[in-house]
Every structure is written in structure tokens, then in C-alpha cells.
Amino acid sequence: MFRKIMTMVLIGGSIAIAACNTVRGAGDDVKSAANAVDNAT
């Protein structure tokens, strides 16, 4: 029982960390695109 709970906690934590990195990366991409548009005008 304890092993199942620990496995679920570790999987959940891994997904949360991966999601945060993905959202942060998407934000950086949008910021980069906005800077490129500003520099082009």
C-alpha cells in the first residue's frame, strides 16, 4: 500500500514539474516573438 502511494506521489510530482517547465518555455517563446516584432518595426 505504501509503495503504491509513493509511486503516485512521485508520478504526480514529475508531471507537475514537467508542466511548469513547459508553461515557462511557452512564455519565453511568446516574449521572444514579441521582441522580434518590436525590433522589425
C-alpha positions in Angstrom: 0.0 0.0 0.0 2.8 2.4 0.9 4.6 1.6 -2.3 1.6 2.5 -4.4 1.1 5.8 -2.6 4.7 6.8 -3.0 4.6 5.8 -6.7 1.6 8.0 -7.3 3.2 10.9 -5.4 6.4 10.7 -7.5 4.5 10.4 -10.7 2.3 13.4 -9.8 5.4 15.5 -8.8 7.1 14.6 -12.1 4.1 15.7 -14.1 3.8 18.9 -12.2 7.5 19.8 -12.7 7.3 19.0 -16.4 4.1 21.1 -16.8 5.8 24.1 -15.1 8.8 23.9 -17.4 6.5 23.7 -20.5 4.5 26.7 -19.5 7.6 28.7 -18.7 9.1 27.7 -22.1 5.9 28.8 -23.9 6.0 32.1 -22.1 9.6 32.7 -23.2 8.7 31.8 -26.8 5.9 34.4 -26.8 8.2 37.0 -25.3 10.8 36.3 -27.9 8.3 36.6 -30.7 7.0 39.9 -29.3 10.6 41.2 -29.2 11.2 40.2 -32.7 8.1 42.0 -33.9 9.1 45.1 -32.0 12.6 45.1 -33.5 11.2 44.6 -37.0 9.1 47.8 -36.8 
